[in-house]
Each structure stands twice: as C-alpha cells, then as structure tokens.
Amino acid sequence: MKLKNSYNSIARFATGNPFRTHHCINLKQLGWLEFQQQLKINQLAIAHKILYQPAKTPILSTLIYPYHNLKSLRSAHKLVNIDKANNKAGDSLFSNTVGKNWNLLPSELSTVPSITLFKKKLKLFLKTQWLCPCTNPD
C-alpha cells in the first residue's frame, strides 16, 4: 500500500497537479499504468523469462511450468499449471497469481519469443483494457 501511495505521489509531483486531483488523471496525463497493472507487467515478464529461457532461471523454473495434456488443445501453447490452493494465502502465491494471469493472456501475447517485444505488447494490451477502478465500480 505504501509503495502504491508513493507511486501515485510521484505521478502527482511529475504532473504538478494539486493534491486533490484524482490519481487516475495524473497517471493518464503521464501515460502510466495503474500500480497494479505495472505490477502485473513485471510479474508476467518474469513468467515469460521462466517459460522461454528456462536455462537462465533454473531456480524459478520450479515455480511455473507449462501444462502438458495428452489431448491436443487449441490453447495448449499458452497454458501454465496452477497448483490448487487450500486457503487464501495459497491463492496469493506468486505461482498461482502469475499462472492465472498468464492463462488469461491472448495467444498473440503469450507466444511472443522476445522479452522486449512481449513487454511492449503487454503494456499496450493493458492500456487498452484499463479502466479506473475508483471511478468505474464494476
């Protein structure tokens, strides 16, 4: 929470807007994503490195691994195993949250082999989907 507040304060300082200006307005003026979206980009970038360059991340490769099914599925190229959690703490584990987010990506994003291109496309994808959770309570 403190990091999110600092992120929003930096955005307000960079835009020069008054204190009462909503953080979404500041972020939009700077072209930044909301803090949770930025966090998702970083997590999915780590997942991309684990899945596409497992030799460079041998320890992390034990956290996330591709799903292998005996049947041929159309979406099999992008699936990641998600371990079943017995409680809320288990649901918030890195492997579960990243696995769920990875499986929600469209196939044109999850199949990009280059990490820099993946980050650019992911940021553009999240910008087009992002609506302020404060002003759009759905």
N, C-alpha and C positions, 0 to 999 in steps of 0.2 A: 504494500500500500504506500509506503514511504517513497519507494522508487517511482511509482506511478505519479505521485504528487510532485516529485522533483521533475519528472518528465514534462508534466503539464506546466509547471512553473517556468521551466526553461523555454517552453513554447510561448508563454505569455511574455517573458522578457524579450525574446527574439522578435516578436511582432510589435512590442511596445504598446500593447492594448492595456486598458485599465484592468484592475484586479477583478472586477465583477463580470468581465467578459467570459462567456462560456468557453471551456477548454476546446470543444469541438470546432468552434470558429477559429481559434488560434491555430489548431492543427491543420485545418483546411487551408488557411492562408499560407502556411509554410509548405503544404504538400506532404505533410507527415501523416502516418497512420496512427490510430489509437494505440496506446501502450500494449494492450492485449494482442492486437494484430501484429505488432512488431515482435512481440514475444513468440507468437506463432511462427513468424518467418524464421527466427533464429532456431527454434526447435526443429522445424521441418528441414532447414539447411543441414543440421546435424544428422537428421534421419537420412537425407539424401547422400551425405558422405558415407554413412554406415552401409547403405544399400548398394551404392555404386562404386565405392572404394573400400571394401572390407579389409584389405591388406594394410591400409593406413590406419585403421581404427580397430585393432583386434579385440581390445577390451570392451569397447562399446558395441561390437558386433554381437555380443551375447544378450544385449538388451532388446534389439529389434532384429527380426529375421523374417524373410519372405514366407508367405503362406504357400505351401505346396499341397495341391489337391490331386487326387487320382483322375478326376474328371477334368476335361478341358472346359474352362470358363472363359467368357469374353473378357472379363475384368481381372483375370488371374495375374496379369503382368504388374498390377499395382497393389495387390493385397499384401498386408502385413499382419502377422499373427498378433493377436491381442490376448494376453493371459486373463483368465477370469479372476475378478477381484471379489473378495468376500465382504468388503466394507468400503466406506467412502474414502478412507486413506489409500486403499489399494487402487481405487479408481483414479486417484490423482497422481499415481506414479508416472514417471517420465515415459516408460514404455507404453503404458496404456493411453495416455493423452496424445502422445505423438502418433501412435498406431491408429487411433481413431481419426485424427486429423489427416493423416496420410491417406487412409482409405476413403476419405471424403473428397480428395483432390480429383479433378477431372483427368482423364488419361493423357491428354496432351501436356499436362504439367508433370505428372509422375513419371513420364518416360523420357524427360529431357536429361541427357547424359552429362551436360556441362553444369557445374555448380553455379557459375556466374549467370548464365542464361536462366537457370532454374530460379534463382533469387529475383531476377528482373521480372520474369513472367509471373511469379508468385505474388510479388508486390503489386503488379498491375491487376492481377486477378482479385486480390483482397481489396484494392482501392475501388474496384467497380462494385464489389459486394457490400462494402462497408456503409452502414447507416449508424448514426449516433445512437447508442443505447439509452442515453439520457433523454433525448427528445423524441425517440421512436419506441415507446414501450410495448413491444410485441412479444 
